[in-house]
Amino acid sequence: MNIYLPPETIIAPEKVRDYLLLPKEEDDKSIFLSLGGFERNNWQVLEKALREQILTLSAEWIADTPYGKKYSIRGALNSPNGKRLFIVSIWILDSATQEYRFVTL
């Protein structure tokens, strides 16, 4: 079943700045995101793009976990440099807080 997540869904700055855009030796998402011009020093641009371009799309339920219900949203990010990056994002309805929040790409 597809749903739309609420606009107040939490996208924690540290998830964007210190996880997605931080270069790592393994599972480095920052290289992919930099192809579109998303950089750690302008992490707010990626947060805004996720909120305005991805969060507005329908979410598909993928699993119930001990932590809550997980959803995926597939879509394209129009990047600062004009490239379109096709992504799959993961979101959760936290069972403890009943808040929706961003998990990962």
SEBA-661754 format. One record per atom (N, C-alpha, C): x, z, y; atom name; residue in one letter. Coordinates in Angstrom, 3 decimals. Layout:
BEGIN
+----------+----------+----------+-------+---------+
!        X !        Z !        Y ! atomo ! residuo !
+----------+----------+----------+-------+---------+
!        X !        Z !        Y !    CA !       a !
...
+----------+----------+----------+-------+---------+
% end
This chain:
BEGIN
+----------+----------+----------+-------+---------+
!        X !        Z !        Y ! atomo ! residuo !
+----------+----------+----------+-------+---------+
!    0.839 !    0.000 !   -1.181 !     N !       m !
!    0.000 !    0.000 !    0.000 !    CA !       m !
!    0.888 !    0.000 !    1.249 !     C !       m !
!    0.591 !   -0.872 !    2.162 !     N !       n !
!    1.346 !   -0.947 !    3.409 !    CA !       n !
!    0.657 !   -0.127 !    4.490 !     C !       n !
!    1.480 !    0.516 !    5.319 !     N !       i !
!    0.969 !    1.301 !    6.442 !    CA !       i !
!    1.846 !    1.008 !    7.652 !     C !       i !
!    1.423 !    1.494 !    8.793 !     N !       y !
!    2.248 !    1.436 !    9.997 !    CA !       y !
!    2.678 !    2.860 !   10.330 !     C !       y !
!    3.978 !    3.056 !   10.491 !     N !       l !
!    4.476 !    4.384 !   10.832 !    CA !       l !
!    4.204 !    4.650 !   12.307 !     C !       l !
!    4.011 !    5.915 !   12.673 !     N !       p !
!    3.666 !    6.236 !   14.066 !    CA !       p !
!    4.823 !    5.980 !   15.032 !     C !       p !
!    4.499 !    5.654 !   16.289 !     N !       p !
!    5.548 !    5.380 !   17.276 !    CA !       p !
!    6.476 !    6.565 !   17.518 !     C !       p !
!    6.018 !    7.779 !   17.267 !     N !       e !
!    6.855 !    8.968 !   17.478 !    CA !       e !
!    7.739 !    9.289 !   16.275 !     C !       e !
!    7.830 !    8.366 !   15.318 !     N !       t !
!    8.727 !    8.545 !   14.179 !    CA !       t !
!   10.128 !    8.883 !   14.678 !     C !       t !
!   10.762 !    9.844 !   14.028 !     N !       i !
!   12.063 !   10.340 !   14.464 !    CA !       i !
!   13.173 !    9.387 !   14.026 !     C !       i !
!   13.976 !    8.976 !   14.987 !     N !       i !
!   15.210 !    8.235 !   14.716 !    CA !       i !
!   16.316 !    9.079 !   15.332 !     C !       i !
!   16.965 !    9.875 !   14.502 !     N !       a !
!   17.974 !   10.818 !   14.995 !    CA !       a !
!   19.185 !   10.071 !   15.552 !     C !       a !
!   19.623 !   10.435 !   16.762 !     N !       p !
!   20.796 !    9.778 !   17.347 !    CA !       p !
!   22.020 !    9.803 !   16.433 !     C !       p !
!   22.235 !   10.923 !   15.730 !     N !       e !
!   23.408 !   11.020 !   14.863 !    CA !       e !
!   23.333 !   10.047 !   13.683 !     C !       e !
!   22.122 !    9.703 !   13.225 !     N !       k !
!   21.985 !    8.700 !   12.162 !    CA !       k !
!   22.465 !    7.341 !   12.646 !     C !       k !
!   22.133 !    7.005 !   13.874 !     N !       v !
!   22.509 !    5.710 !   14.431 !    CA !       v !
!   23.979 !    5.723 !   14.840 !     C !       v !
!   24.339 !    6.675 !   15.653 !     N !       r !
!   25.692 !    6.739 !   16.252 !    CA !       r !
!   26.768 !    7.106 !   15.230 !     C !       r !
!   26.499 !    8.134 !   14.403 !     N !       d !
!   27.533 !    8.699 !   13.542 !    CA !       d !
!   27.422 !    8.281 !   12.082 !     C !       d !
!   26.437 !    7.468 !   11.757 !     N !       y !
!   26.300 !    6.984 !   10.382 !    CA !       y !
!   26.310 !    5.455 !   10.350 !     C !       y !
!   25.325 !    4.828 !   10.981 !     N !       l !
!   25.248 !    3.367 !   10.923 !    CA !       l !
!   26.381 !    2.677 !   11.666 !     C !       l !
!   26.763 !    3.204 !   12.819 !     N !       l !
!   27.734 !    2.519 !   13.669 !    CA !       l !
!   29.140 !    3.096 !   13.591 !     C !       l !
!   29.357 !    4.039 !   12.696 !     N !       l !
!   30.688 !    4.631 !   12.509 !    CA !       l !
!   31.403 !    3.899 !   11.375 !     C !       l !
!   32.551 !    3.276 !   11.651 !     N !       p !
!   33.291 !    2.581 !   10.590 !    CA !       p !
!   33.678 !    3.551 !    9.469 !     C !       p !
!   33.516 !    3.063 !    8.207 !     N !       k !
!   33.845 !    3.868 !    7.028 !    CA !       k !
!   34.591 !    2.998 !    6.024 !     C !       k !
!   35.265 !    3.651 !    5.105 !     N !       e !
!   35.970 !    2.906 !    4.061 !    CA !       e !
!   35.014 !    2.344 !    3.023 !     C !       e !
!   33.912 !    3.042 !    2.743 !     N !       e !
!   32.923 !    2.582 !    1.766 !    CA !       e !
!   31.552 !    2.523 !    2.410 !     C !       e !
!   30.752 !    1.572 !    1.966 !     N !       d !
!   29.375 !    1.414 !    2.436 !    CA !       d !
!   29.305 !    1.369 !    3.970 !     C !       d !
!   30.166 !    0.554 !    4.545 !     N !       d !
!   30.290 !    0.447 !    6.004 !    CA !       d !
!   29.223 !   -0.488 !    6.571 !     C !       d !
!   28.230 !    0.082 !    7.191 !     N !       k !
!   27.160 !   -0.700 !    7.807 !    CA !       k !
!   27.544 !   -1.184 !    9.204 !     C !       k !
!   28.552 !   -0.564 !    9.791 !     N !       s !
!   28.943 !   -0.907 !   11.156 !    CA !       s !
!   29.480 !   -2.335 !   11.261 !     C !       s !
!   30.117 !   -2.826 !   10.226 !     N !       i !
!   30.639 !   -4.200 !   10.252 !    CA !       i !
!   29.480 !   -5.189 !   10.357 !     C !       i !
!   28.472 !   -5.002 !    9.526 !     N !       f !
!   27.292 !   -5.878 !    9.558 !    CA !       f !
!   26.610 !   -5.806 !   10.921 !     C !       f !
!   26.391 !   -4.605 !   11.414 !     N !       l !
!   25.693 !   -4.439 !   12.696 !    CA !       l !
!   26.502 !   -4.990 !   13.873 !     C !       l !
!   27.820 !   -4.946 !   13.770 !     N !       s !
!   28.653 !   -5.483 !   14.851 !    CA !       s !
!   28.542 !   -7.007 !   14.942 !     C !       s !
!   28.123 !   -7.663 !   13.860 !     N !       l !
!   27.908 !   -9.109 !   13.905 !    CA !       l !
!   26.855 !   -9.475 !   14.946 !     C !       l !
!   25.957 !   -8.542 !   15.200 !     N !       g !
!   24.915 !   -8.762 !   16.198 !    CA !       g !
!   25.238 !   -8.160 !   17.554 !     C !       g !
!   26.393 !   -7.517 !   17.660 !     N !       g !
!   26.778 !   -6.920 !   18.931 !    CA !       g !
!   26.385 !   -5.458 !   19.073 !     C !       g !
!   25.912 !   -4.843 !   17.985 !     N !       f !
!   25.600 !   -3.416 !   18.017 !    CA !       f !
!   26.900 !   -2.643 !   17.835 !     C !       f !
!   27.187 !   -1.739 !   18.755 !     N !       e !
!   28.428 !   -0.980 !   18.726 !    CA !       e !
!   28.139 !    0.503 !   18.936 !     C !       e !
!   29.061 !    1.335 !   18.492 !     N !       r !
!   28.892 !    2.788 !   18.595 !    CA !       r !
!   28.780 !    3.250 !   20.050 !     C !       r !
!   29.494 !    2.592 !   20.963 !     N !       n !
!   29.449 !    3.026 !   22.364 !    CA !       n !
!   28.139 !    2.646 !   23.056 !     C !       n !
!   27.303 !    1.826 !   22.398 !     N !       n !
!   25.974 !    1.523 !   22.947 !    CA !       n !
!   24.902 !    1.744 !   21.875 !     C !       n !
!   25.039 !    2.839 !   21.145 !     N !       w !
!   24.159 !    3.136 !   20.019 !    CA !       w !
!   22.682 !    3.140 !   20.407 !     C !       w !
!   22.380 !    3.436 !   21.667 !     N !       q !
!   20.992 !    3.484 !   22.117 !    CA !       q !
!   20.312 !    2.115 !   22.004 !     C !       q !
!   21.102 !    1.052 !   22.095 !     N !       v !
!   20.556 !   -0.302 !   21.968 !    CA !       v !
!   20.015 !   -0.511 !   20.551 !     C !       v !
!   20.748 !   -0.039 !   19.549 !     N !       l !
!   20.281 !   -0.145 !   18.164 !    CA !       l !
!   19.065 !    0.745 !   17.939 !     C !       l !
!   19.087 !    1.944 !   18.457 !     N !       e !
!   17.926 !    2.845 !   18.305 !    CA !       e !
!   16.685 !    2.198 !   18.912 !     C !       e !
!   16.817 !    1.610 !   20.080 !     N !       k !
!   15.689 !    0.952 !   20.747 !    CA !       k !
!   15.212 !   -0.257 !   19.934 !     C !       k !
!   16.150 !   -1.025 !   19.394 !     N !       a !
!   15.782 !   -2.188 !   18.583 !    CA !       a !
!   15.033 !   -1.761 !   17.316 !     C !       a !
!   15.502 !   -0.708 !   16.662 !     N !       l !
!   14.799 !   -0.199 !   15.487 !    CA !       l !
!   13.386 !    0.241 !   15.847 !     C !       l !
!   13.259 !    0.949 !   16.938 !     N !       r !
!   11.957 !    1.460 !   17.359 !    CA !       r !
!   11.006 !    0.340 !   17.783 !     C !       r !
!   11.488 !   -0.611 !   18.558 !     N !       e !
!   10.618 !   -1.643 !   19.129 !    CA !       e !
!   10.427 !   -2.861 !   18.225 !     C !       e !
!   11.420 !   -3.171 !   17.388 !     N !       q !
!   11.325 !   -4.389 !   16.588 !    CA !       q !
!   11.016 !   -4.142 !   15.114 !     C !       q !
!   11.434 !   -3.016 !   14.580 !     N !       i !
!   11.245 !   -2.751 !   13.147 !    CA !       i !
!   10.106 !   -1.769 !   12.903 !     C !       i !
!   10.076 !   -0.687 !   13.643 !     N !       l !
!    9.052 !    0.336 !   13.446 !    CA !       l !
!    7.640 !   -0.196 !   13.703 !     C !       l !
!    7.514 !   -1.282 !   14.412 !     N !       t !
!    6.199 !   -1.872 !   14.700 !    CA !       t !
!    5.688 !   -2.741 !   13.543 !     C !       t !
!    6.530 !   -2.983 !   12.538 !     N !       l !
!    6.141 !   -3.782 !   11.371 !    CA !       l !
!    5.535 !   -2.879 !   10.297 !     C !       l !
!    4.834 !   -3.474 !    9.359 !     N !       s !
!    4.214 !   -2.670 !    8.305 !    CA !       s !
!    5.279 !   -2.143 !    7.339 !     C !       s !
!    5.038 !   -0.928 !    6.881 !     N !       a !
!    5.940 !   -0.249 !    5.949 !    CA !       a !
!    5.329 !   -0.286 !    4.553 !     C !       a !
!    6.188 !   -0.476 !    3.567 !     N !       e !
!    5.754 !   -0.526 !    2.176 !    CA !       e !
!    6.219 !    0.741 !    1.459 !     C !       e !
!    5.298 !    1.439 !    0.808 !     N !       w !
!    5.652 !    2.625 !    0.030 !    CA !       w !
!    6.592 !    2.203 !   -1.088 !     C !       w !
!    7.685 !    2.973 !   -1.284 !     N !       i !
!    8.603 !    2.645 !   -2.380 !    CA !       i !
!    8.752 !    3.767 !   -3.403 !     C !       i !
!    8.573 !    5.033 !   -3.003 !     N !       a !
!    8.750 !    6.118 !   -3.979 !    CA !       a !
!    8.291 !    7.444 !   -3.408 !     C !       a !
!    7.820 !    8.296 !   -4.308 !     N !       d !
!    7.617 !    9.703 !   -3.986 !    CA !       d !
!    8.850 !   10.435 !   -4.490 !     C !       d !
!    9.443 !   11.257 !   -3.625 !     N !       t !
!   10.638 !   12.002 !   -4.005 !    CA !       t !
!   10.366 !   13.485 !   -3.771 !     C !       t !
!   11.252 !   14.366 !   -4.220 !     N !       p !
!   11.082 !   15.791 !   -3.925 !    CA !       p !
!   11.085 !   16.080 !   -2.421 !     C !       p !
!   11.653 !   15.165 !   -1.633 !     N !       y !
!   11.758 !   15.360 !   -0.183 !    CA !       y !
!   10.613 !   14.734 !    0.596 !     C !       y !
!    9.875 !   13.847 !   -0.032 !     N !       g !
!    8.759 !   13.203 !    0.641 !    CA !       g !
!    8.536 !   11.782 !    0.157 !     C !       g !
!    7.605 !   11.102 !    0.815 !     N !       k !
!    7.284 !    9.714 !    0.473 !    CA !       k !
!    8.230 !    8.780 !    1.218 !     C !       k !
!    8.861 !    7.875 !    0.475 !     N !       k !
!    9.783 !    6.916 !    1.084 !    CA !       k !
!    9.085 !    5.577 !    1.274 !     C !       k !
!    9.440 !    4.939 !    2.374 !     N !       y !
!    8.890 !    3.635 !    2.729 !    CA !       y !
!   10.031 !    2.710 !    3.127 !     C !       y !
!    9.810 !    1.410 !    2.955 !     N !       s !
!   10.774 !    0.432 !    3.457 !    CA !       s !
!   10.073 !   -0.465 !    4.467 !     C !       s !
!   10.838 !   -0.910 !    5.442 !     N !       i !
!   10.368 !   -1.903 !    6.398 !    CA !       i !
!   11.429 !   -2.995 !    6.440 !     C !       i !
!   10.997 !   -4.204 !    6.143 !     N !       r !
!   11.888 !   -5.369 !    6.184 !    CA !       r !
!   11.599 !   -6.146 !    7.446 !     C !       r !
!   12.665 !   -6.613 !    8.081 !     N !       g !
!   12.451 !   -7.400 !    9.282 !    CA !       g !
!   13.751 !   -7.883 !    9.878 !     C !       g !
!   13.628 !   -8.556 !   10.997 !     N !       a !
!   14.793 !   -9.100 !   11.691 !    CA !       a !
!   14.992 !   -8.355 !   12.996 !     C !       a !
!   16.247 !   -8.019 !   13.251 !     N !       l !
!   16.625 !   -7.418 !   14.530 !    CA !       l !
!   17.163 !   -8.518 !   15.429 !     C !       l !
!   16.571 !   -8.684 !   16.585 !     N !       n !
!   17.141 !   -9.564 !   17.596 !    CA !       n !
!   18.241 !   -8.768 !   18.273 !     C !       n !
!   19.467 !   -9.224 !   18.128 !     N !       s !
!   20.645 !   -8.468 !   18.531 !    CA !       s !
!   21.054 !   -8.740 !   19.968 !     C !       s !
!   21.899 !   -7.865 !   20.520 !     N !       p !
!   22.383 !   -8.043 !   21.889 !    CA !       p !
!   23.064 !   -9.389 !   22.129 !     C !       p !
!   23.724 !   -9.935 !   21.106 !     N !       n !
!   24.414 !  -11.210 !   21.298 !    CA !       n !
!   23.565 !  -12.416 !   20.904 !     C !       n !
!   22.282 !  -12.178 !   20.609 !     N !       g !
!   21.370 !  -13.267 !   20.303 !    CA !       g !
!   21.209 !  -13.578 !   18.823 !     C !       g !
!   22.049 !  -13.008 !   17.960 !     N !       k !
!   21.911 !  -13.242 !   16.527 !    CA !       k !
!   20.740 !  -12.431 !   15.986 !     C !       k !
!   20.149 !  -12.944 !   14.910 !     N !       r !
!   19.101 !  -12.201 !   14.209 !    CA !       r !
!   19.699 !  -11.635 !   12.939 !     C !       r !
!   19.590 !  -10.340 !   12.780 !     N !       l !
!   20.082 !   -9.668 !   11.579 !    CA !       l !
!   18.883 !   -9.253 !   10.732 !     C !       l !
!   18.834 !   -9.733 !    9.512 !     N !       f !
!   17.738 !   -9.388 !    8.617 !    CA !       f !
!   18.099 !   -8.113 !    7.869 !     C !       f !
!   17.211 !   -7.124 !    7.963 !     N !       i !
!   17.515 !   -5.799 !    7.414 !    CA !       i !
!   16.371 !   -5.270 !    6.560 !     C !       i !
!   16.710 !   -4.310 !    5.727 !     N !       v !
!   15.739 !   -3.474 !    5.038 !    CA !       v !
!   16.039 !   -2.057 !    5.493 !     C !       v !
!   15.066 !   -1.422 !    6.111 !     N !       s !
!   15.240 !   -0.050 !    6.589 !    CA !       s !
!   14.421 !    0.894 !    5.714 !     C !       s !
!   14.901 !    2.121 !    5.575 !     N !       i !
!   14.248 !    3.133 !    4.745 !    CA !       i !
!   13.812 !    4.290 !    5.647 !     C !       i !
!   12.594 !    4.742 !    5.424 !     N !       w !
!   11.963 !    5.790 !    6.219 !    CA !       w !
!   11.336 !    6.790 !    5.266 !     C !       w !
!   11.078 !    8.009 !    5.741 !     N !       i !
!   10.482 !    9.026 !    4.874 !    CA !       i !
!    9.434 !    9.820 !    5.640 !     C !       i !
!    8.368 !   10.185 !    4.925 !     N !       l !
!    7.427 !   11.189 !    5.422 !    CA !       l !
!    7.891 !   12.491 !    4.789 !     C !       l !
!    8.570 !   13.315 !    5.575 !     N !       d !
!    9.194 !   14.547 !    5.100 !    CA !       d !
!    8.123 !   15.510 !    4.596 !     C !       d !
!    8.229 !   15.920 !    3.339 !     N !       s !
!    7.206 !   16.794 !    2.761 !    CA !       s !
!    7.231 !   18.193 !    3.377 !     C !       s !
!    8.364 !   18.635 !    3.883 !     N !       a !
!    8.461 !   19.975 !    4.479 !    CA !       a !
!    7.879 !   20.023 !    5.888 !     C !       a !
!    8.130 !   18.977 !    6.674 !     N !       t !
!    7.724 !   19.002 !    8.087 !    CA !       t !
!    6.526 !   18.109 !    8.395 !     C !       t !
!    6.180 !   17.224 !    7.460 !     N !       q !
!    5.124 !   16.223 !    7.661 !    CA !       q !
!    5.434 !   15.292 !    8.835 !     C !       q !
!    6.724 !   15.065 !    9.080 !     N !       e !
!    7.163 !   14.140 !   10.121 !    CA !       e !
!    7.760 !   12.901 !    9.462 !     C !       e !
!    7.512 !   11.763 !   10.073 !     N !       y !
!    8.170 !   10.535 !    9.640 !    CA !       y !
!    9.530 !   10.467 !   10.310 !     C !       y !
!   10.524 !   10.006 !    9.537 !     N !       r !
!   11.839 !    9.843 !   10.142 !    CA !       r !
!   12.618 !    8.723 !    9.456 !     C !       r !
!   13.553 !    8.177 !   10.218 !     N !       f !
!   14.444 !    7.120 !    9.747 !    CA !       f !
!   15.464 !    7.694 !    8.783 !     C !       f !
!   15.744 !    6.975 !    7.690 !     N !       v !
!   16.733 !    7.419 !    6.717 !    CA !       v !
!   17.992 !    6.548 !    6.790 !     C !       v !
!   17.845 !    5.233 !    6.599 !     N !       t !
!   19.018 !    4.366 !    6.545 !    CA !       t !
!   18.611 !    2.894 !    6.584 !     C !       t !
!   19.629 !    2.039 !    6.637 !     N !       l !
!   19.473 !    0.580 !    6.474 !    CA !       l !
!   20.077 !    0.219 !    5.135 !     C !       l !
+----------+----------+----------+-------+---------+
% end
